[in-house]
Amino acid sequence: MSTSAGLDDLARRTSAVTRSISAENFTGAKGAGGRATEGTGAQAAGRLGPGWKISPSIDIAAGETAVLADIEGPGSIKHIWCTTDPHRAWRGTLLRMYWEGEEEPAVEVPLGDFFCNGWNTFSQVSSIPVAANPNGGFNAYWPMPFRRAARITLENVSAEKVTLYYQVDYELGEVDDDAAYFHAQWRRSHPVPLGEVHTVLDGVTGAGQYVGTYMAWGVNSPGWWGEGELKFYLDGDEEYPTICGTGTEDYFGGAWNFDVPGQGYTEYTTPYLGLNQILCPDGLYASQQRFGMYRWHIADPVRFAEDLRITVQSLGIGPGQGNGLPHRYRHTSDDIASTAVFYLDNPAGTGRPATPGLLDLEVD
């Protein structure tokens, strides 16, 4: 089974079969959809009976973990859609994915950050692998192949019930020998210690390719905040990296502070990269500027054979200090949360940071 998303694949016949898991078909079994006799929609359906939206969603109590999908392979997950009530659950729930029966998740990311919405406030995203649509319709198209088993869970670490609507679309069929496993990790520096860097990824060993970054960046200092370089340390790099960018806005495909003269910070969302969210202070309780940015390395994956580490500097611009220059670089201590997306030859998570608690996750 090819994991390519190319249009040419649509014309190819294969032996794969299509299946889908949702609250209307928890197992994805053939002919098992829409048979529920009880569920979150039963009262609204009244006398309509089975087949009439009896079970469109699930409720996840505070502190509970729901199993969204438990699939026997071989196969590949093709698409995930979900939405929640309330939206503030986006930082209060942890999405996990496990491959081949491993105990360690390959994916552990807050739900909203996985879909480029890390601030509990909706932002439109129109990219190839991730789409976020009004009002909180989250979609992911990352190929997720597995050979024996795939398991997806969502843990509610918040103090209130979460209602989840979801659908996991997948194929059962042969998986290519060279297909790697999908991984995603979340880290937050709250704030970055002055003069230090935020680590996007560390401790990943094996062979694979890095395919994307999402950052929820909260600014804690006045002035321009995005001078920091992203650095990729590949295959034994120590003090100096193989790949070194020229600035934060440059890495995300923008330029000159994302500042269009006369317009200021300007949102954009494209197939591979974007500044999809700009949250301005309101002069009251929302006191800080906050941004959401993504960069997908789809046309330009970062290949590694042994190990990978990625960092970004918390670096801004301040006024000059008697040096004849109008400005200078200066360290900042911003609130940076990053989601790193990559493929690896190992189904288990490597270098996974400690599981965050609610206080680590909360938007404040």
C-alpha positions in Angstrom: 0.0 0.0 0.0 1.5 3.3 -1.0 1.4 6.1 1.6 1.7 8.8 -1.1 -1.0 11.4 -1.4 -0.3 11.9 -5.1 -3.3 12.2 -7.5 -1.8 9.4 -9.6 -2.6 7.0 -6.9 -6.3 7.6 -7.4 -6.2 5.8 -10.7 -4.5 2.7 -9.3 -6.5 -0.4 -8.3 -5.3 -2.2 -5.1 -6.6 -4.9 -2.9 -7.0 -2.5 0.0 -10.4 -2.0 1.7 -11.7 1.2 3.2 -12.9 1.3 6.8 -14.0 4.1 9.1 -14.3 4.4 12.9 -16.6 6.9 14.6 -19.1 7.1 17.5 -21.5 5.5 15.0 -19.2 2.5 14.4 -16.7 2.1 17.2 -14.9 -0.9 15.6 -15.0 0.1 12.0 -16.4 -3.3 11.0 -18.1 -3.7 7.7 -21.8 -3.0 7.8 -21.7 -2.0 11.5 -22.3 1.7 11.2 -25.5 3.5 12.4 -26.8 0.6 14.5 -26.6 2.3 17.9 -29.7 2.2 20.1 -28.3 4.6 22.7 -25.9 7.4 22.7 -25.5 11.2 23.0 -28.1 11.8 20.2 -30.7 9.4 21.5 -32.9 12.0 23.1 -32.8 14.3 20.0 -33.6 11.4 17.7 -36.7 10.6 19.8 -38.8 8.0 17.9 -36.7 8.0 14.8 -34.9 4.9 15.9 -31.6 3.3 14.9 -29.8 4.8 11.9 -30.9 8.4 12.8 -27.9 9.9 14.5 -28.3 8.1 17.8 -24.6 8.1 18.6 -22.8 11.1 16.9 -20.3 11.7 19.7 -18.9 10.5 23.0 -18.5 12.1 26.4 -15.1 11.9 28.1 -15.3 12.6 31.9 -12.6 14.6 33.6 -9.6 12.4 34.2 -10.7 9.7 31.8 -9.1 8.4 28.6 -11.2 7.3 25.6 -10.0 4.8 23.1 -10.9 6.3 19.7 -9.6 3.5 17.5 -8.1 0.0 18.0 -7.2 -1.5 14.6 -5.6 -4.7 13.6 -3.3 -4.3 10.6 -1.7 -4.2 8.2 -3.1 -0.8 7.1 -2.8 2.9 7.0 -4.8 5.7 8.6 -5.6 8.2 5.9 -7.7 10.9 7.6 -8.7 12.0 11.0 -11.5 14.5 11.7 -12.7 15.7 15.1 -14.3 18.6 17.0 -15.0 19.2 20.7 -17.3 20.9 23.1 -16.0 23.1 24.7 -13.2 24.6 22.5 -11.1 25.1 25.6 -10.6 21.3 25.7 -8.1 21.8 22.9 -5.3 22.4 25.5 -7.0 20.2 28.1 -6.8 16.9 26.2 -3.9 14.8 25.1 -4.0 12.9 21.8 -1.9 9.7 21.7 -1.2 7.2 19.0 0.5 3.8 19.5 1.8 1.5 16.7 2.4 -2.3 16.8 1.2 -2.7 20.3 4.0 -0.6 21.9 3.4 0.7 25.4 5.1 4.0 24.6 3.1 6.4 22.3 4.6 7.6 19.1 2.3 10.6 19.3 1.5 12.6 22.5 0.3 16.1 21.7 -2.5 18.4 23.0 -5.4 18.1 20.7 -5.5 21.7 19.6 -1.7 21.9 19.0 -1.9 18.8 16.8 -4.2 20.7 14.5 -2.3 24.0 14.7 -4.8 25.6 17.2 -2.8 25.8 20.4 -4.5 28.8 22.1 -8.0 27.5 22.7 -9.2 30.0 20.1 -10.2 29.0 16.6 -7.8 29.8 13.7 -8.4 28.8 10.0 -5.7 26.5 8.6 -5.6 25.6 4.9 -2.6 23.4 4.4 -2.1 20.0 2.8 -1.7 17.7 5.8 -3.8 19.8 8.3 -7.0 21.8 7.9 -8.9 23.6 10.6 -12.3 24.8 9.5 -15.0 26.9 11.1 -15.7 26.5 13.9 -13.2 24.0 15.2 -13.5 21.3 12.6 -10.0 19.6 12.7 -8.6 17.5 9.9 -5.3 15.6 9.5 -4.2 13.9 6.4 -0.7 12.7 7.5 -0.2 9.1 6.3 0.0 6.7 9.3 1.0 3.2 8.2 1.1 0.3 10.6 1.8 -3.4 10.1 0.1 -5.2 13.1 -1.8 -2.7 15.2 -2.8 1.0 15.6 -4.4 2.5 18.7 -5.6 6.1 19.2 -6.7 7.6 22.5 -7.7 10.9 23.9 -7.1 11.7 27.6 -9.2 14.5 29.2 -6.8 16.1 31.8 -9.2 19.0 32.4 -11.6 19.4 35.2 -14.8 19.2 33.1 -16.5 16.8 30.7 -15.5 17.0 27.1 -17.8 16.0 24.3 -16.0 14.7 21.2 -17.2 14.1 17.7 -14.6 12.2 15.6 -14.0 10.0 12.6 -10.9 7.9 11.7 -10.7 6.9 8.1 -8.3 4.1 7.2 -7.4 1.3 4.7 -6.6 -2.3 5.4 -4.0 -3.8 3.1 -0.4 -4.3 2.4 2.1 -1.8 3.7 5.4 -1.0 1.8 8.5 -2.4 3.4 10.1 1.0 3.5 7.1 2.8 5.2 8.1 4.5 8.4 6.0 5.3 11.5 4.3 8.6 12.2 5.5 10.4 15.3 4.7 13.8 17.0 6.0 15.3 20.2 5.0 18.5 22.1 7.2 20.6 24.3 6.7 23.9 26.1 9.1 26.4 27.6 7.0 28.6 29.9 9.0 30.8 29.7 12.3 30.1 27.9 15.0 30.9 30.5 16.8 34.1 29.6 19.7 33.4 27.3 18.7 29.8 26.6 16.9 28.1 23.7 13.7 26.3 23.3 14.1 22.6 22.4 11.7 21.5 19.7 13.0 17.9 19.5 15.7 15.9 21.3 16.7 12.3 22.0 15.3 11.0 18.7 17.4 8.1 17.5 17.1 6.0 14.4 16.5 6.8 10.7 13.8 8.9 9.4 12.6 12.2 8.1 11.4 15.4 9.9 8.3 16.7 8.2 6.8 19.6 10.2 6.7 22.1 13.0 3.8 24.0 14.7 4.6 26.7 17.3 2.2 28.5 19.6 4.4 31.5 20.6 3.4 33.9 23.4 5.4 37.1 23.5 6.6 38.4 26.9 8.7 41.4 25.8 8.0 44.6 23.8 9.4 45.0 20.3 10.0 42.4 17.6 10.3 38.9 19.0 11.1 36.6 16.0 14.9 36.9 15.4 15.6 33.4 16.7 17.3 30.9 14.4 16.0 27.3 14.1 18.9 24.8 14.2 18.8 21.2 13.1 21.5 18.9 14.6 21.8 15.8 12.4 23.6 12.5 12.9 26.1 13.4 15.6 26.2 17.2 15.3 27.2 18.6 18.7 28.0 22.3 19.2 27.1 23.4 15.7 24.2 22.2 13.5 24.1 21.1 9.9 21.1 23.3 9.1 20.8 26.8 10.5 18.1 29.2 9.6 18.2 33.0 9.6 15.2 33.9 11.7 11.9 32.6 13.0 9.7 34.4 10.5 12.1 33.2 7.7 11.7 29.6 8.8 7.9 29.9 8.5 8.2 31.4 5.1 7.5 35.0 6.0 9.8 38.0 6.0 10.5 41.4 7.7 8.6 40.6 10.9 5.4 39.5 9.2 4.8 43.3 9.1 3.1 44.7 6.0 3.5 48.5 6.1 0.3 50.2 7.1 -1.2 46.8 8.0 1.0 45.3 10.7 1.2 41.6 11.5 -0.6 39.8 8.6 -2.0 36.2 8.8 -1.5 33.8 5.9 -2.2 30.1 5.5 -0.7 28.2 2.5 -0.2 24.5 1.6 3.2 24.2 3.3 3.5 27.0 5.8 1.7 29.9 7.5 1.3 32.4 10.2 -2.3 31.2 10.9 -3.0 33.0 14.1 -2.4 36.5 15.5 -4.0 37.2 18.9 -3.6 40.8 20.1 -3.8 42.1 23.6 -7.3 43.5 24.6 -6.1 46.0 27.1 -7.6 44.0 30.0 -6.9 40.3 30.8 -5.5 39.1 27.5 -2.3 41.1 28.1 0.2 39.4 25.7 0.5 39.0 22.0 0.2 35.4 20.8 0.9 33.7 17.5 0.4 30.4 15.8 2.8 29.3 12.9 3.3 26.1 10.9 5.9 24.8 8.5 5.5 21.4 6.8 8.6 19.9 5.2 6.6 17.9 2.6 8.6 19.0 -0.5 11.8 19.3 1.6 11.8 16.7 4.3 14.9 16.7 6.6 16.5 13.3 6.4 18.5 11.8 9.2 20.2 8.4 9.6 21.1 8.2 13.3 19.7 11.0 15.4 18.0 14.4 15.4 17.8 17.5 17.7 16.1 20.8 16.9 16.2 24.1 18.8 14.9 27.7 18.4 16.3 30.8 20.0 14.1 33.1 22.0 15.5 36.3 20.5 14.2 39.7 19.7 15.2 43.2 18.8 15.7 46.0 21.3 17.0 49.6 21.1 20.7 50.2 20.5 22.9 51.0 23.5 25.4 53.6 22.5 27.0 51.4 19.9 25.9 53.6 16.9 23.2 51.1 15.8 19.5 51.8 15.9 18.8 48.4 17.4 20.4 45.3 18.7 19.5 41.6 19.2 18.5 40.8 22.7 17.5 37.7 24.6 13.8 37.2 25.4 11.9 34.8 27.7 8.9 34.0 25.6 6.3 31.3 26.1 7.0 28.8 23.3 5.1 25.6 22.7 6.1 23.4 19.8 4.8 20.4 18.1 7.4 18.4 16.1 6.2 15.9 13.4 8.4 13.2 11.9 8.6 9.7 10.6 10.9 7.1 12.2 11.9 3.5 11.5 10.9 2.7 15.1 7.2 2.4 16.1 7.8 3.4 19.7 8.4 6.9 20.9 12.1 7.8 21.4 13.2 10.9 23.2 9.6 11.6 24.3 9.5 14.3 27.0 7.6 13.8 30.3 3.8 13.8 29.9 2.6 17.3 30.6 0.0 17.9 33.3 -2.9 20.4 33.2 -0.7 23.3 34.7 1.9 22.6 32.0 -0.8 22.8 29.3 -3.0 25.6 30.3 -3.3 28.8 28.3 -2.5 31.7 30.7 
